[in-house]
Amino acid sequence: MKRLGFRSTVALTAVVMSLGLAAPTHASISQPSVVSETPSSRTPHAIDDAVVGNAAVHTFSQVGSVMYAGGHFNSVQDPARKTTFQRDNLFSFDIASGTPTDWSPNVNGQVTRTLYVAPYLYVGGSFTTADGVNGSLVRYRVDSGTPAIDTTWQAARVSAPVSDLDYTGGRLIVAGSFKKRLVALDPANGADTGYLNLAIAGSVKKNGAGPIEVYRIAVSPDGSRLVAIGNFATVDGALRNRAFMVNLGATASLASWYYQPLVNACRAASLGAQLRDVDFSPDGSYFVMVATGWIPVSGGVGRDVCDAAARFETDIANPTRPTWLNYTGGDTLHSVAATGAAVYVGGHQRWQDNPFGSDSAGPGAVERQGIAALDPVTGKALPWNPGKTRGVGTKFIYATSDGVWFGSDGRRFAGAVRDSIAFTPLP
């Protein structure tokens, strides 16, 4: 999704602080062009082994010349695939060479999100212990030498898996399936600041199965708004099926934004909480959601966000339709990153521009295996088409000042072996 490189984070923070605002750590980064279709040969591999049969990378965080990667894996290899290292769901590597570092943390379950807020790397997921510290959200000090876990820091109110993280206004924003579902923590001591006190309730799944949760969040580049997606039906008693917006000021309040057709289920009704990711544009004027759910019900094409990417304008409070919708024709999209030059979407899709396909290529469909770049204005697929192994799908897209990183369970990218990690540079 979306994530800033270290140099860009510093630059944006300086600009925004000079204006008296609070820069979100995960603010979208603007890029001048679409990235190359050819992946770098200097990236490590997260590979299948006897412990983890379908290795996948779910998150990246860049800290200077080092990249941190989390997901579900037990073994990683150097770019040449000559040396194998045991790494339990979290590791780091030198960006220039792709060589894994000596750091070998012990995390006993999947890592869903990492987030760098100097001098700490916050790590969240479905694990229950990390290097002897209990919980599903921990932090490592990474500013000098080998990263060291902070054994004294504990996250209040976070007693269940963490699905997303962000940082804005001096607060660590945590999303997940814990009781509060969305909480703003004090980074100094992990206490609940009380800034986010939203009653997030109800389930959009017909049988009520699955946790009520905030699955993904995105904060606008100016730090003024937050969009959340997940499995819920109401927020502070107001109807907000699957998505809501929060105004982030001196106090946080539920915004009036709501897309009413999100009440509609897709054809795969058992996947009621179909929204999978969200990202703001670099200028904050719009945001894009991506979804699973198979295809829309009868009459829903152009209205319902089902196996599709959808653009919404930030300042239109009650849209009757998205600005554009790009359907895959029945394949899930898991991730999105808006860079200005393109809106990158990833999943296990076979096609884009496919509103009339039903597990097939309909009229006008274009082939896009596992990854695509969409025109931000029209929503149509751009010519960029490296293709990758589809697998479960591309779970994370991370834009930096140098290019775009892709995390997935895919084994090939543009025909080259790139197990779980691929980086495509700016030209």
C-alpha positions in Angstrom: 0.0 0.0 0.0 1.4 3.2 -0.2 4.3 3.5 2.2 6.9 6.1 2.3 10.6 5.5 2.0 12.9 6.8 4.8 14.1 9.9 2.9 10.6 10.8 1.8 9.2 10.4 5.3 11.8 12.9 6.7 11.1 15.4 3.9 7.3 15.2 4.3 7.5 15.4 8.1 9.6 18.6 7.8 7.1 20.2 5.4 4.0 19.3 7.3 5.4 20.2 10.7 6.3 23.6 9.3 2.6 24.1 8.5 1.6 23.1 12.0 0.1 19.8 11.0 1.0 16.2 11.9 2.3 14.0 9.1 1.1 10.4 8.9 3.9 7.9 8.7 2.1 6.0 6.0 1.2 9.0 3.9 1.2 8.3 0.2 4.3 9.1 -1.8 4.1 10.9 -5.2 6.1 9.3 -8.0 6.8 11.0 -11.4 6.1 8.0 -13.5 5.1 4.4 -13.6 7.8 2.0 -12.4 9.7 -0.4 -14.6 8.2 -3.8 -15.5 11.6 -5.5 -14.8 12.2 -6.4 -11.2 15.5 -5.9 -9.5 17.7 -9.0 -9.2 18.9 -7.8 -5.8 16.0 -8.9 -3.6 15.9 -11.8 -1.1 13.5 -14.7 -1.2 11.0 -15.9 1.4 10.6 -19.5 0.4 8.4 -22.5 1.2 9.9 -25.2 3.5 8.7 -28.1 5.7 7.5 -25.6 8.4 5.6 -23.1 6.2 4.2 -24.5 3.0 3.1 -21.3 1.3 5.5 -18.5 2.4 4.2 -15.0 2.0 5.3 -11.4 2.7 2.6 -9.1 4.0 4.5 -5.9 4.9 7.6 -3.8 4.4 9.2 -0.9 6.3 12.3 0.9 5.1 14.7 2.4 7.7 17.6 4.1 5.9 19.5 1.5 3.9 17.7 -1.5 5.6 14.3 -3.0 4.7 12.2 -4.9 7.3 9.8 -7.5 5.9 7.1 -9.4 7.8 4.7 -12.1 6.9 4.4 -15.9 7.2 7.6 -17.7 6.5 10.4 -19.8 8.2 13.2 -19.6 5.6 14.7 -16.8 3.5 17.5 -16.8 1.0 19.9 -14.3 -0.5 19.2 -13.0 -4.0 21.3 -15.7 -5.6 19.5 -18.4 -3.6 22.8 -19.9 -2.5 22.4 -19.4 1.3 19.3 -20.2 3.4 18.6 -18.5 6.7 15.9 -19.4 9.3 13.8 -16.4 9.9 10.5 -16.7 11.8 8.0 -14.3 10.2 10.2 -11.2 10.4 13.6 -10.3 9.0 15.7 -7.5 7.6 17.9 -7.1 4.6 20.3 -4.6 3.0 18.4 -2.8 0.3 21.4 -2.3 -2.0 22.5 -5.9 -2.1 19.4 -7.8 -0.9 21.4 -9.8 1.6 19.6 -10.7 4.8 21.1 -9.3 7.9 22.2 -11.4 10.9 19.1 -10.3 12.9 17.0 -13.3 13.6 13.9 -12.4 15.7 11.7 -15.2 17.1 8.0 -14.3 16.3 5.6 -17.2 16.8 2.9 -16.3 14.2 2.1 -14.2 11.2 3.2 -10.6 11.0 0.6 -8.5 9.3 2.0 -4.9 9.6 5.3 -3.2 10.5 5.6 0.5 11.0 8.7 2.6 11.7 8.4 5.6 14.1 11.9 6.6 15.0 13.6 5.0 16.8 11.2 2.0 16.9 9.9 -0.6 14.5 6.3 -1.5 15.6 5.3 -5.1 14.6 1.7 -6.3 14.7 0.0 -9.4 13.6 -1.6 -12.7 14.8 1.4 -13.8 16.8 1.2 -14.2 20.6 4.9 -13.8 21.5 7.9 -12.1 20.0 11.3 -12.6 21.5 9.8 -13.4 24.9 7.3 -10.5 24.9 3.7 -11.5 25.0 1.1 -9.8 22.8 0.2 -9.2 19.1 1.9 -5.7 19.0 5.5 -5.2 20.0 8.3 -2.8 19.2 12.0 -3.1 18.5 14.6 -0.3 18.8 16.3 -0.2 15.4 18.3 3.0 15.4 21.7 1.4 16.2 23.2 -2.0 15.9 21.1 -5.1 16.1 17.4 -4.4 16.7 16.4 -5.0 20.3 12.9 -5.7 21.5 11.5 -3.3 24.1 10.5 -5.5 27.0 9.0 -2.7 29.0 6.5 -1.5 26.4 2.9 -2.9 26.3 0.0 -1.9 24.0 -3.1 -1.1 26.0 -6.5 -2.4 24.6 -4.8 -4.6 22.1 -5.7 -8.1 23.2 -6.4 -9.7 19.7 -4.7 -9.8 16.3 -3.6 -6.5 14.8 -4.4 -5.9 11.1 -3.0 -2.4 10.4 -0.9 0.4 11.9 -0.3 4.1 11.2 1.1 7.1 13.1 -0.2 10.6 13.0 -0.5 13.6 15.4 1.9 11.9 17.8 -0.4 8.9 18.2 0.1 5.3 17.1 -3.1 4.2 15.4 -3.8 0.5 15.7 -6.6 -1.4 13.9 -7.7 -5.0 14.5 -10.2 -7.4 15.9 -9.7 -6.5 19.6 -12.6 -5.1 21.5 -12.1 -1.4 20.6 -11.2 -2.2 17.0 -9.5 1.1 16.5 -7.3 2.8 19.1 -4.8 5.6 19.4 -1.9 4.7 21.6 0.7 6.9 23.3 4.0 5.7 21.8 5.9 6.6 24.9 4.1 4.1 27.2 1.5 2.2 25.0 -1.5 3.7 26.9 -4.8 4.4 25.2 -4.9 8.2 24.7 -8.7 8.2 24.5 -8.4 10.1 21.2 -10.4 7.5 19.3 -13.5 6.4 21.1 -15.8 5.1 18.4 -18.4 2.5 19.0 -17.7 0.1 16.1 -20.3 -2.7 16.1 -22.3 -5.2 14.1 -21.4 -7.6 11.4 -22.1 -7.4 7.7 -21.9 -11.2 7.3 -25.3 -12.8 7.0 -24.5 -15.5 9.5 -22.6 -13.2 11.8 -19.4 -15.3 11.5 -16.0 -13.9 11.8 -14.7 -11.1 14.1 -16.0 -7.6 14.0 -12.8 -5.7 13.1 -11.2 -2.8 11.4 -9.2 -4.5 8.7 -7.3 -1.7 7.0 -6.9 2.1 7.6 -5.5 5.0 5.6 -4.7 8.5 6.8 -4.7 11.4 4.4 -1.3 13.0 3.7 -2.3 16.2 5.7 -3.3 14.1 8.7 -6.9 15.4 8.7 -8.8 12.3 7.9 -8.8 8.6 8.3 -10.6 6.0 6.3 -11.3 2.6 7.8 -12.6 -0.6 6.2 -13.6 -4.0 7.7 -16.4 -6.1 9.1 -18.8 -3.7 10.9 -22.2 -2.3 10.4 -22.5 0.8 12.6 -20.2 3.4 14.1 -21.5 5.4 17.0 -24.9 4.2 16.1 -24.8 5.5 12.5 -25.0 3.1 9.6 -21.5 2.5 8.2 -21.4 -0.9 6.5 -17.9 -1.9 5.7 -16.3 1.6 5.6 -16.2 4.9 7.5 -14.3 8.2 7.6 -13.0 10.0 10.7 -12.2 13.7 11.0 -8.8 14.0 12.8 -8.6 17.4 14.5 -8.1 18.4 18.1 -10.7 15.7 18.8 -11.6 12.8 16.5 -15.2 12.5 15.2 -17.1 10.4 12.8 -17.3 12.1 9.4 -20.5 12.3 7.4 -18.8 10.5 4.5 -20.6 7.3 3.6 -21.2 5.3 0.4 -24.6 3.8 1.0 -24.3 1.0 -1.6 -21.7 -0.7 0.6 -24.7 -2.2 2.4 -25.1 -4.5 -0.7 -23.5 -7.9 -0.6 -21.6 -9.3 -3.5 -22.4 -12.7 -5.1 -20.1 -14.4 -2.6 -22.2 -13.4 0.4 -20.2 -15.5 2.8 -17.4 -12.9 2.2 -19.5 -10.1 3.5 -16.6 -7.9 4.7 -15.3 -7.8 1.1 -13.2 -4.6 1.3 -9.5 -5.5 1.5 -7.4 -2.3 1.3 -7.5 1.5 1.0 -5.1 4.2 0.1 -5.2 8.0 -0.3 -3.7 9.8 -3.3 -0.5 11.8 -2.6 -2.5 15.0 -2.6 -5.3 13.6 -0.5 -8.0 14.6 -2.9 -9.2 11.0 -3.4 -8.8 7.5 -2.0 -9.1 4.0 -3.6 -10.6 0.9 -2.1 -10.1 -2.6 -3.4 -12.2 -5.7 -2.7 -13.0 -9.3 -2.9 -16.5 -10.8 -3.1 -16.7 -12.2 -6.6 -19.1 -10.3 -8.9 -21.9 -7.9 -8.2 -25.5 -9.0 -7.8 -27.8 -8.3 -10.7 -27.9 -4.6 -11.5 -24.8 -3.9 -9.3 -22.2 -3.3 -12.1 -21.0 0.3 -11.8 -22.3 0.5 -8.2 -21.1 -2.3 -6.1 -17.4 -2.7 -5.1 -17.0 -6.5 -5.7 -13.7 -7.9 -6.9 -12.9 -4.4 -8.0 -11.0 -1.1 -7.4 -13.0 2.0 -6.7 -12.0 5.7 -6.5 -13.9 8.1 -4.2 -13.4 11.8 -3.9 -12.4 12.8 -0.3 -14.7 15.9 -0.2 -17.8 14.3 -1.6 -19.6 13.2 1.6 -22.4 11.0 0.1 -21.4 9.8 -3.4 -24.1 7.9 -5.3 -21.4 6.1 -7.4 -17.6 5.9 -7.2 -15.7 8.2 -9.6 -14.7 5.0 -11.4 -14.8 1.2 -10.8 -12.4 -1.3 -12.4 -13.6 -4.9 -12.1 -11.5 -8.0 -12.4 -14.4 -10.2 -13.4 -14.4 -12.5 -10.3 -10.9 -12.4 -8.8 -9.9 -10.8 -5.5 -7.8 -7.6 -5.1 -5.9 -7.5 -1.8 -3.8 -4.4 -2.0 -3.6 -0.8 -3.4 -1.1 2.0 -3.6 -1.8 5.4 -5.2 1.3 7.2 -6.4 -0.1 10.0 -8.6 1.3 8.4 -11.7 -0.6 5.2 -11.2 -2.9 3.3 -8.9 -1.2 -0.1 -8.3 -3.6 -2.9 -7.4 -2.6 -6.5 -6.5 -4.4 -9.7 -5.8 -4.9 -12.9 -7.7 -6.6 -11.3 -10.6 -6.4 -12.5 -14.2 -7.9 -9.5 -15.8 -8.8 -5.8 -15.4 -11.3 -3.6 -17.3 -13.7 -6.6 -16.9 -17.1 -5.5 -15.7 -19.0 -8.1 -17.6 -16.7 -11.1 -16.9 -17.8 -13.8 -14.5 -14.7 -15.9 -13.9 -14.0 -15.2 -17.5 -12.8 -12.4 -19.8 -15.7 -10.3 -20.8 -15.8 -7.7 -23.6 -12.9 -5.2 -23.3 -11.0 -7.2 -20.6 -7.2 -7.0 -20.6 -5.0 -9.7 -19.1 -3.2 -8.6 -15.9 -1.8 -11.5 -13.9 -1.7 -10.8 -10.1 -0.7 -7.1 -10.5 -1.9 -4.0 -12.4 -1.4 -0.3 -12.8 -4.6 1.8 -13.3 -4.9 5.3 -14.7 -5.8 7.5 -11.7 -8.2 9.7 -13.7 -10.0 7.1 -15.8 -9.5 3.9 -13.8 -8.6 2.0 -16.9 -5.6 -0.4 -16.9 -2.3 1.2 -18.0 -0.1 -0.7 -20.5 2.2 -1.7 -17.6 2.0 -5.5 -17.4 4.8 -7.5 -15.9 2.6 -10.3 -14.6 3.4 -12.4 -11.6 2.4 -15.7 -10.0 -1.1 -15.3 -8.8 -1.2 -17.6 -5.7 -3.4 -16.3 -2.9 -2.3 -12.9 -4.1 -0.3 -9.7 -3.8 -1.0 -8.6 -0.2 1.2 -5.5 0.1 2.3 -2.7 -2.2 4.9 -0.3 -0.8 5.9 2.8 -2.7 9.2 4.5 -1.9 11.2 7.3 -3.4 13.1 4.7 -5.5 10.3 2.5 -6.8 7.6 0.0 -5.6 8.0 -3.1 -3.5 5.5 -6.0 -3.8 4.9 -8.5 -1.1 3.0 -11.7 -1.9 3.1 -15.5 -1.9 4.0 -15.4 -5.6 7.1 -17.2 -6.9 7.7 -15.3 -10.2 7.5 -11.7 -11.2 7.8 -10.8 -14.9 9.1 -14.3 -15.5 11.9 -14.1 -13.0 12.1 -16.0 -9.8 11.3 -13.6 -7.0 9.9 -15.6 -4.1 7.5 -13.4 -2.1 9.4 -10.1 -2.7 9.8 -8.0 -5.8 11.1 -4.5 -6.3 10.5 -2.5 -9.5 12.5 0.7 -9.7 11.5 4.1 -11.2 13.1 4.6 -14.6 
